[in-house]
């Protein structure tokens, strides 16, 4: 063999040795990383199950009246939906009209929910004599009827009250994204809680 062939063989062997070392290092790193991932996943699932059980431990009490089989107060998980609340009081009567209800919405602690019978006039978020909009119960369309409030701000109001609960005073509306002093001053005479 001449000197050129020996150098090629030597280079190939050196490359193969480095590839072998790299492969061994990579294999060792991924196998130990997998074990760490499994351990991390177990810890994460334990933590999330603790968080889930904490959330499930928190309860809300809701008063259901109207066209249900057993009207009264029920205790539910904090993230319960209206459909679950109605099921907890025995379900709907034959004459129930649920067209004005959102059965998928989350219920809130201390809330009173009335299930109307067919033909019953449903009370709206507006108060009869004053014509003010109740910002705790108003629908998206009713909120959009307020001066200076469009769809984005109306949805922000709904999102805020779903996240933080009912407004305790009208000025709390200033905490909603996009509602500053100027917008609040324009609608202060049109709202109530």
C-alpha positions in Angstrom: 0.0 0.0 0.0 1.2 3.4 -0.7 1.3 6.3 1.7 -1.9 7.9 0.3 -4.1 4.8 0.9 -2.8 4.6 4.5 -3.7 8.2 5.2 -7.2 7.6 3.8 -7.7 4.6 6.0 -6.4 6.5 9.0 -8.8 9.4 8.3 -11.7 7.0 7.9 -10.8 5.3 11.2 -10.6 8.6 13.0 -13.9 9.7 11.6 -15.5 6.4 12.6 -14.1 6.7 16.2 -15.5 10.2 16.5 -18.8 9.1 15.1 -18.9 6.2 17.6 -18.0 8.6 20.5 -20.7 11.0 19.4 -23.3 8.3 19.0 -22.5 6.9 22.5 -22.7 10.3 24.0 -26.0 11.1 22.2 -27.5 7.8 23.1 -26.6 8.2 26.8 -27.9 11.8 26.9 -31.3 10.9 25.3 -31.8 7.8 27.4 -31.1 9.8 30.6 -33.2 12.7 29.3 -36.1 10.3 28.8 -35.9 9.2 32.4 -35.8 12.8 33.5 -38.8 13.5 31.3 -40.8 10.7 32.8 -40.0 11.9 36.3 -40.8 15.4 35.3 -44.1 14.3 33.8 -45.0 12.3 36.9 -44.3 15.4 39.1 -46.3 17.6 36.7 -49.2 15.2 36.7 -49.1 15.0 40.5 -49.1 18.8 40.7 -51.9 19.2 38.2 -54.0 16.6 39.9 -53.5 18.4 43.2 -54.5 21.7 41.5 -57.5 20.0 39.8 -58.6 18.5 43.1 -58.3 21.9 44.8 -60.4 23.4 42.1 -63.0 20.6 42.4 -63.0 21.1 46.2 -64.2 24.7 45.9 -68.0 24.8 45.7 -70.6 27.3 44.7 -74.2 27.5 45.8 -76.9 28.4 43.3 -80.6 29.0 43.7 -82.7 27.5 40.9 -86.4 28.5 40.5 -89.1 28.2 38.0 -89.9 25.3 35.6 -87.7 22.7 37.3 -88.8 19.6 39.1 -87.3 20.4 42.5 -86.6 24.2 42.8 -84.1 25.1 45.5 -80.5 25.7 46.4 -77.9 23.3 45.1 -74.1 23.0 45.8 -71.9 22.4 42.8 -68.3 22.4 41.8 -66.9 25.9 41.1 -66.6 25.2 37.3 -70.1 23.8 37.0 -72.4 24.8 34.0 -76.0 25.8 34.1 -77.0 22.4 32.6 -75.4 20.7 35.6 -77.3 23.0 38.0 -80.6 22.2 36.3 -79.8 18.5 36.5 -79.0 18.8 40.2 -82.6 20.0 40.9 -84.1 17.1 39.0 -84.2 18.6 35.5 -86.8 20.6 33.6 -90.6 20.3 33.7 -92.6 19.8 30.5 -93.5 23.4 30.2 -89.9 24.8 30.6 -88.8 27.4 28.0 -85.0 27.3 27.9 -84.6 29.4 24.7 -83.5 32.5 26.7 -81.0 30.5 28.8 -77.4 29.6 28.0 -77.1 26.1 29.4 -73.3 26.0 28.7 -72.4 29.1 30.8 -70.7 28.7 34.1 -72.7 29.4 37.2 -71.6 31.8 39.9 -71.7 31.5 43.7 -74.9 33.1 45.3 -76.6 33.3 41.9 -80.3 33.0 41.4 -81.4 31.5 38.1 -85.0 31.4 37.0 -86.2 28.9 34.4 -89.3 30.4 32.7 -92.3 28.4 31.5 -93.4 28.7 27.9 -95.1 32.1 27.4 -93.7 33.7 30.5 -92.3 37.2 30.0 -88.6 36.9 30.8 -87.1 39.8 32.9 -84.3 41.5 31.0 -81.2 43.2 32.3 -83.0 46.6 32.0 -84.9 47.9 35.0 -88.3 48.9 34.1 -88.7 52.4 35.5 -85.2 53.8 35.2 -84.2 52.2 31.8 -80.7 51.6 33.1 -78.7 48.6 32.0 -77.6 46.2 34.7 -74.0 45.6 33.9 -74.0 42.3 36.0 -76.7 40.7 33.9 -76.8 42.4 30.5 -76.3 40.5 27.3 -73.8 41.5 24.7 -76.5 43.3 22.7 -77.7 45.2 25.7 -74.2 46.3 26.6 -73.6 47.4 23.0 -76.6 49.8 23.3 -74.7 51.8 25.9 -73.1 55.1 24.7 -69.5 54.6 23.6 -69.7 50.8 23.9 -69.2 48.7 20.8 -68.8 44.9 20.5 -65.2 44.8 21.7 -65.9 46.7 24.9 -69.2 44.9 25.5 -67.3 41.6 25.2 -64.6 42.9 27.5 -67.3 43.7 30.1 -68.7 40.2 29.9 -65.2 38.6 30.1 -64.3 40.7 33.1 -67.5 39.7 35.1 -67.0 36.0 34.1 -63.5 36.1 35.4 -63.9 38.3 38.5 -67.6 37.9 39.4 -70.3 40.5 39.5 -69.5 44.1 39.7 -69.9 45.5 43.3 -70.2 49.1 42.2 -70.5 50.8 38.9 -67.1 52.5 39.1 -65.5 49.0 39.0 -66.3 49.2 35.3 -63.1 51.3 34.9 -61.1 48.1 35.6 -62.3 46.7 32.3 -59.8 46.9 29.4 -60.5 49.9 27.1 -62.8 51.7 29.6 -61.2 54.8 31.0 -62.6 57.8 32.7 -64.0 59.4 29.5 -66.0 56.3 28.4 -67.2 55.7 32.0 -68.4 59.2 32.4 -70.4 58.9 29.1 -72.2 55.8 30.3 -72.4 56.3 34.1 -76.0 57.6 33.9 -77.1 54.6 31.8 -75.9 51.7 34.0 -76.8 50.1 37.3 -75.7 47.0 39.3 
